[in-house]
Amino acid sequence: MNQPELRTQLRGLYAITPECVDGARLLAQVGAALAGGCRLVQYRDKLSSMPERVARAHALRQLTRQHGAHLLINDDLALCTLVDADGVHLGRGDGDLRVARAILGPQRLLGASCYADFDTAVSAAEIGADYVAFGAAYPSPTKPEAAPAPVDLFFRAKTTLTAKICAIGGITVANAPPLIAAGTDLLAVITDLFSASDITARAAQYQALFEGKKS
């Protein structure tokens, strides 16, 4: 599958893995989200050792393939290449987007954190980012210090940029509809998804929000 075809699939729930989870539980939780219809997963792990991260990334790569889903790696281009993931997500200071685009080639995805800065998103899209992520959309327990990204920023980006638009930060099933109405393609969720008593049902709720909405 080439990169343009992958980009067309960038729509719906974008599951971001939680920290402080053992390997078996992580796979069970991600598997539950995939069973609920999630087709895009980002492996984000700032705490585990490198051998643990490699093992978990390999396992997640196998799991996502079993479900016809895509795996991106957070802030680690080398790990992405090692496990043959579908792409990488880079934040500020986590790597040069131009270099990443060149290394990834046309078959893999590149995502970029743009916080609440439209100009950063413009630059990222021009470099070749497949999606640009704005946040925090709402107050976030994961990054409480993050500057707010207003809903009109998502609308402006959707109507200006060719890259897909991702929202992250404090998103719940209840507060997500305005973001989708503004043109957001991806809802990146950690807490509201993986803290749910039924992760599969919660993932299905997110996917249902996109039904009947044009991309």
KAKADA-V532515 format. One line per field, one symbol per residue. ss: DSSP state (~ for helix, > for strand, _ for the rest). phi: phi as a letter, one per 20 degrees, with the letter a starting at -180 (. if undefined). psi: psi as a letter, one per 30 degrees, with the letter a starting at -180 (. if undefined). Layout:
# KAKADA-V532515
ss->???
phi->???
psi->???
This chain:
# KAKADA-V532515
ss->__~~~~~~___>>>>>______~~~~~~~~~~~~~____>>>>______~~~~~~~~~~~~~~~~~___>>>>>__~~~~~~____>>>>______~~~~~~~~____>>>>>>>__~~~~~~~~~~___>>>>________________~~~~~~~~~~___>>>>>________~~~~~____>>>>_~~~~____~~~~~~~~~~~______
phi->.efgffffeebofdedfeelcfgffgffffgffffeofcbcdedbedfffgffffffgffffffffdmdddddelbfffgffelfercddefndqeffffffffmeedecdcfclddffffgfffffpffbdddaefcgdffcfefffdfgfffffffeddeffdddbomfcgfdfgffffeofecdecdffeeeffcfffffffffffefnefe
psi->kleeeeefgikakjkkkllhkleeeeeeeeeeeefgfkgkkkjjjfflleeeeeeeeeeeeeeeefgglkklkkgieeeeeeghlfakkkakgglkeeeeeeeeafflkklkkgbgjeeeeeeeeefgkflkkklkelkkfeiffkkkjlefeeeeeefelfllkkkljgkleegeeeeeefgkekjjkdefeffkfjeeeeeeeeefffkfkk.
